[in-house]
Amino acid sequence: MGEGNGHSPVDDRRVRTGLRALIDEMMNQLRAAAGHDAWSEAERARAEADLARIMTQVRDRAISGSNEDV
């Protein structure tokens, strides 16, 4: 990201605010999950589905090269 186009990775993070928000959401879910001693099957399934949804959106944005917010 940012290499070869005259932009630093920091510039890309600032421009791609939608991607940053998705990553922040994912990291918040991981942090919240780390506080659990044990997950129920339903909690685990929901977290996995949420992570899959977020990663699909991140991948789609990265592939499209769009600078628009998500």
C-alpha positions in Angstrom: 0.0 0.0 0.0 1.5 3.4 -0.8 4.8 2.1 -2.1 5.7 3.2 -5.6 2.9 5.8 -5.8 4.6 8.7 -4.0 2.6 8.2 -0.8 3.8 7.0 2.5 2.0 4.2 4.4 0.9 6.9 6.9 -0.6 9.0 4.1 -2.6 5.9 2.9 -3.9 5.3 6.4 -5.2 8.8 6.5 -6.8 8.6 3.1 -8.3 5.2 3.6 -10.4 6.1 6.7 -13.0 3.5 5.9 -10.5 0.7 5.9 -9.0 2.1 9.2 -12.5 2.0 10.7 -13.0 -1.6 9.7 -9.6 -2.6 11.1 -10.4 -0.7 14.3 -13.7 -2.5 14.6 -12.0 -5.9 14.1 -9.3 -5.0 16.7 -11.9 -3.9 19.2 -13.7 -7.2 18.8 -10.5 -9.1 19.3 -9.7 -7.1 22.5 -13.1 -7.7 23.9 -12.9 -11.4 23.1 -9.5 -11.6 24.9 -11.3 -10.6 28.1 -13.5 -13.6 28.0 -12.5 -16.7 29.9 -14.6 -19.0 27.7 -16.8 -18.4 24.7 -20.1 -20.1 24.1 -20.6 -21.7 20.7 -23.0 -18.9 19.8 -20.4 -16.2 20.8 -17.6 -17.8 18.9 -19.8 -18.3 15.8 -20.9 -14.6 15.9 -17.3 -13.4 16.4 -16.1 -15.6 13.5 -18.9 -14.3 11.2 -18.2 -10.7 12.2 -14.5 -11.2 11.5 -15.2 -12.8 8.1 -17.5 -10.0 7.1 -14.9 -7.3 8.1 -12.1 -9.1 6.4 -14.1 -9.5 3.2 -14.8 -5.7 3.2 -11.2 -4.9 3.8 -10.1 -7.3 1.0 -12.6 -5.9 -1.4 -11.5 -2.3 -0.7 -7.9 -3.2 -1.0 -8.4 -4.9 -4.3 -10.6 -2.1 -5.8 -8.0 0.5 -4.8 -10.8 2.8 -3.8 -10.1 5.8 -1.6 -13.7 6.2 -0.6 -14.9 5.6 2.9 -16.7 2.3 3.5 
